């Protein structure tokens, strides 16, 4: 790793360059972390875990090394399917 990149990582308080590279990869390739998924869906991490086990929620994907996340497009499809169904039922549009 070049000295310039190390300097940038130190300024950003990132001790491990892999963490920075993984974060960059996530943003460039459309992945979301668990905290973002919880905010977007309104589900807790426990609910997401159980739904993944039952096949009711998109599975995490390997992003880089042992870092995992969800593809934006998978979450978008899940939201469209689940929230459009809830919306139509609530409003009597089924």
HELIX and SHEET records of a PDB file:
HELIX    1   1 UNK A    3  UNK A   11  1                                   9    
HELIX    2   2 UNK A   17  UNK A   29  1                                  13    
HELIX    3   3 UNK A   34  UNK A   41  1                                   8    
HELIX    4   4 UNK A   45  UNK A   54  1                                  10    
HELIX    5   5 UNK A   72  UNK A   90  1                                  19    
SHEET    1   A 3 UNK A  31  UNK A  32  0                                        
SHEET    2   A 3 UNK A  67  UNK A  71 -1                                        
SHEET    3   A 3 UNK A  61  UNK A  64 -1                                        
END                                                                             
